[in-house]
Amino acid sequence: MNEIDMNETARVRRLLGEPPPPSAEASARALARLEDAMAPGGRRARPSRTRPRRFGWPVRLGTGLVAAGAAAAVAIVATGQGSPGAPPDAPPASVDLGRQAVLVAADKAAEQPTGDYWSAERLSGQAYVVRAKTGTYAIFGAHDETFNWAGAKKGMGEAYYSRDLPARPQTLQDEALWRKAGSPSAIRVWSNDHYYTYSTRATKWRSEGPEVGLDPQGGGTFLDKSVEELRNLPTDPAKLAAMFLNDDAMGRSAGLDPKRAKAEKLRMGPGQLATLKIMRVSALLGTPLPPKVRSGLMKALAAQPGVHAVGRVTDPLGRRGVALASGDHAVTVTGEYGTPKDEQGTYRARQTIVFDERTGALLSRQYVLTRPGGPYAQMKPGFVIEYQAVRSAGWSDARPKPPAELPF
């Protein structure tokens, strides 16, 4: 395990033990690795960041550590577990129907085609509350997009791209208040342990530099396995759960000390464990697993203790899907490290994973507010605190190219 891996493992342990938070830069690098794990071969597919991020839970996927986004932030401490409240856009008494809808979506996932080149386009964003004199509104900052492709066989090549997306108001109401504030192109917010300014301008795709670029001799390796090895994975949900979601596997995925794993897992509580499982399945589904394995993983996750169906949900790109969620938990933001008073307090949130019920495709993983408070006191239940969305992912017969147009 290298120095970076050890630092990320320590961050999980600090999260469980309620210690001081990591630096803004360390949180940024940790969150970036969620996308990295989704890249072919588990390679880092993008430059390291220096921009602040509020979240950063590492999760070990296969042999590599990945950042998973809805962890405790700088200066926040998980203070309790609970069952999830009804989502704002779910129909009454939809839990049983919602679970069935996820299972139907899983069956659709088993029907998806394969090809010669795998590619994936992902967006991620972090919510910030802007307390302007003309009215409080929310934006997505730390906004970025990644694109990678890889051939099914070694020597077919692989490539990695990244670009920054504009900071943008979350809703039409937020946009109206942003315009009322003068439509600022530079938006100053509190992030981690200091103020940071986000731009409403995008950057071009980066294809050269650290952790991006083209490898003409690459391809053929995904999650440190060949396509043939992936095809030999079990498809039965129980077997996949035993392989990827059992307690020992989750302890290893979180980088827990084997000698202390049992005690640390008990401290996590069912809500946090369910959150880790959602994050891990989300990362796995971002790779070219065979369709029937993807279907089995979805069904395995739906059957996990602490994972609930929550009906139909809208993701940050405006797409409707069926969703599973962890139990919600309380998070307290303290006044340490200079955190402004308006950013302090307690809120409740849960991790959610959203699927397209027509195709079974993964749409997004998002950390959602269930009870307003603290920095989100003026927001409503259903407010997305942090997200990663899959804009497109799948096989094609031709070598893919990153999209020229912005996603919004």
Secondary structure, DSSP 8 states (H G I E B T S, - for coil): --HHHHHHHHHHHHHHH------HHHHHHHHHHHHHHHSGGG---S----S--S--EEEEETTEEEEESSS--TTEEEEEE------TTS-TT-HHHHHHHHHHHHHHHTT----SEEEEEEEEEEEEEEEETTEEEEEEEEEEEEEEEEESSTTS-EEEEEEE---EESSHHHHHHHHHTT--SEEEEEETTEEEEEES-----B-SSTT-EEETT--S-BTTB-HHHHHTS---HHHHHHHHTSHHHHHHHTT--TTTHHHHHHHHHHHHHHHHHHHHHHHHHTS---HHHHHHHHHHHHTSTTEEEEEEEE-TTS-EEEEEEE--EEEEE-SGGG--GGG-EEEEEEEEEEE-TTT--EEEEEEEEEE--GGGTTS-TT-EEEEEEEEEEEEESS-----SS---
